[in-house]
Amino acid sequence: MDIARERIRVQISTQELERRWRAVRKAMELQKIDVLIMQNTNEFLGGYVKWFTDIPARNAYPTTVIFPREDEMTVINIGPRGGGPTDLSTQAWAFRGVKKRFTAPYFPSFHYSKTYDAEVVVEELKPMRDCTIGLVGTSMIPMAFGDYLRENLARATFKDATDMVDQIKVIKSEEEIALIKQTAAIQDTAMEKAFQAVKPGKRDFEIVALAQHIVQDLGSEQQLIMAGSAPRGTSCPMLKRHFMNRQMKEGDQFTLMIETNGPGGFYTELSRIINARNVMI
């Protein structure tokens, strides 16, 4: 049985992943980088882990990827030491191009565990000693993680490889472009159906809940949907969920922003304004 096909709604093709890996390894060779290290905690602004492995980081739980120039990847996730039953995103069938998978019981909110994941990285890279390490997405890597690497891999040379990867990542393949278009189409549908439900008496969060349900049905895995209503002629900004309890009145305006991912994890964004009589402004 193909467990991945059964469990995962849309996978990036193996051919596309291999295209990405080849391009990055070629750039690493030119810049004399032996290994890349990246860490993400979410799918909203954490595209590197997803782009390299096709498995996203979620819920502020850090996922670390070691990407060698001349070997397959290593992935580190939260879980018990030594492996064992844990999240499906640590299972072998979920990954392509990954040779080793580790887990450790670290959480950002548990201060004493702040270096548990970095300790695994250090053990993996110690045999390389004088290697050159490229850090990817340095603005997303915690200070405790980075400090531990530098202190315990003192003979290594560290570079910021973010721009190197971004220059490859930003040029989209035909497969990626097709998935981006599908994502945009999902948002068009959700916007249309959500606006059909806008009327006096509805609360902002009710419209957002409907839009979220629609995009999930159509293939989105992660959602950022903001909305807000206000009397016509006054400011009507997009609001976060904490501020969405207002009940619309006759003639109010309503702003809806749908910034959700779609098949393959790609994001697009759509925002429109309507009044509470279902008339576009």
N, C-alpha and C positions, 0 to 999 in steps of 0.2 A: 504494500500500500504506500502511495506517495503522501506521507503525512503533511508535508509542507503544502501541497496542492489542496488537501482537505481542510487545513487550518487557516491558510493565508489567502485572502480574497484576491489580491493582485500582487504579484511578484515582479520586480525588475528582472528582465531576462538575464541568464548567465552570460550571454554574449555581450550585453551592455555593461555588466559588472567587469568583465574581462577587459573591455575597451578602456574603462576608467583606470583599472589597475595598471595596464600597460602604459598609458599616458603618464600616470604619476611616476611609475618606476623609471621611465625614460627621463623625466625631469629631475628625479632624484640623482640619477647617474650624472647628469650634466652639472648639478650643483654639489656633487660629491656628498650626498646625504645617505647614510646607511639605514636609518630607520626613522619612521614617523611615529609620533605619539599624539593622540587626540582624546579628548574626553568631553562628552555632552551629558546633560541631565534632562533634556526634554526634546520634544519634536517640533516645538514652535520656532525656536532659534538655534536648534541643535542639529544642523544638517550634515555635519561631517561623518558622524557615526553611521547615520542612515545611508549616506551616499556611498561609503566604502563597503558596508556590510548588508544593506537592505533591511536591517533590523533597527528600529528607532529606539532611542533612549526615552524614558517616560517618567513622569510623576516626580521629578527632582531627584531620582535615583541615578547616580553617575554610572555611565558605561565608558570604559576605556578601551581603546583599540591601539595595538602595536602593529605597525605596517612595515615590515622589513623590505628592503630593496630586492633581496634575493631569496625570500622564503615566503610562506603563507602567513596569514595574520594570527595574532593572539587577541582574545577578547576577555575582558574582566568585568564581571557583573556582581551585584550585591547578592549574597547567599551565604550558606554555611561554609566554613573552611573545609577544603578538601572535596567540595562538590556535594552532591546529594540532591534530593527532591527540591526543586526551586522553580522559578518562573520559566515558562516555555522558551523565553528568549535566551536561555542558556543551553538549550538542547542542540545536539550536533546536527539534527535534520534541518534546523532553522538557518544554518549558516553555509555559505559557499566561500571558498577561499580562506577558511579559518582552520588552522592546524591545532591550536590549543585554546581551551576554554577554562577560565578560573573563576571562582567565586570567593568572596570574603565578606564578613559581617560588618560592613561599614555603612554609616548613614551620616549625612551632613549635620544632622541635629545631635549626633552622639560625638562630642568633641574628642573623646579618647580614641575614636576610630578613624581620625582624620587622615592617617597615612597608610591604612591597611591596604588600599588599592595600589598606592605608590610602592609599597614594599614588594608586591608581586611583580611590578614592572622592573624594579631594581634587580630582583633575583633573575628575571628573564634576560636582562641585558648585561649582567656582570661578565659573562664570558666574552662579550664583545669589547670590553675595556675601553680602548681608545676610539670608539666609534663617534660618528657625527650624528646627532639626534635633531630632527626637525620637529618642532612643536607646531601643531595645527590648531588654529582657533584659540590663540593665547588668552583672549579676553574671556574665554569660557573655562579656563583651567584654574582651579583654586590655588591660592598661594601656598597652602600647606602641601598640596600635591607637588607643585613645581619646586618648592624649596627642598623637599625630601629628595627629589630626583637629583638636583644639583649637588646636594651635600653628599649623597651616597654613590653618585656616578661622577666623582670628581675628575676623572681622567677623560671624560667624554666632552665633546664640544657641542654646545647647544645653539641652534639657529631657529629663528621664526620662519616657518615654512608655510604660513597661512596664504600669503600672496601667491606662492608657487602653485598651491592646490586650487585656489580660487580662479586663477587664470585658466585652468583646465576645466574646472567645474562649471564656469559660467557659459561655456560654449556648448550648447545643447545638441544632442543627437536627435535623429528623427524619432526614435522611440520616446525620448524625453519630451519632445515638442508635442507629440500626440497625447501623452498623459497630461500635459499642462492644459491642452485644449479640452480634454475631458473634465478636468477639474473646474475650468471656467464654466463649462456647460452645466455642471452640477449646481454651481452657485446661481446661474441664471434661473434654473428651475426652482430652487429654494426661494429666491427673491420673489418670483412671481406668485408662488403658492402662499408665502408668508403674507404678502401684501393683500391677498384676497381675504385674509382673516382680520385685517386691521379695521376696527370699527369702535365707536364709543362704547365704553364699558370694559374693554379689554385692557389688561395690564401689560406693561412693556415686556415682562419676563415670559408671558404666555406666547407672544409672537416669536420671541427668541427660542423658546422650547420647541415650537413647531418647526422653525427653520433648522434647528439642530437635528431634530428627528429626520427631516427630509434628507439633509446632506449625509447623515449616517446611513440611511437606507440606500443612498446612491453611491456609497463607496468611500466617504470621508472617515478617517480614523481619529483625527484631532481637530477640535473646533475652537476658534476664537470668534465669537459673535457678540457684537456690541450694538446697543439700541437705546433710544430715549425718545420720550414724547414731551411736548410743551405746547402752550397756547400759541396759535399762529401769530407771527410777528415778533416772537421772542426767540432767544437762543435755544437751539435744539440739538445739543451735542450728542455724540455717541457715548454711552455710559457703560461702565462695567457692571457685572451682575449684582453687586451689592446695592446699586442705586436704581434697580429696575422695577420697583414696586408701584410706580405711579399708574393710576387708572386714566385712560384716555377719555376726553370729553368731545362733544360735537365740535367739529371744525379744527381740532388740534392737528399739529403736524407731528410726524413720526419719522425718525431717522433709523435706518437699519444698515449695519455694516456686516458683511459675511466674509470673513477671512479664514477660510478653512482649507485643509489639505484635501487631496483627492487621491485617485489611484496612483500608486508609486510614491506617495508622500509629498508631491508637489503642491505648492500653495499659489492661489491667486486671490484677488481681493475685489469685492464689489460693494458699493455703497449707494443708496438712493434715499430720497425723501418722499413721503406721501402724506396726504391729510386723512383725517379719520372718516372721510366719506369715500375713501378708496380712489382718490384723484391724485395723480402725480403732480408734484409742484415743480 
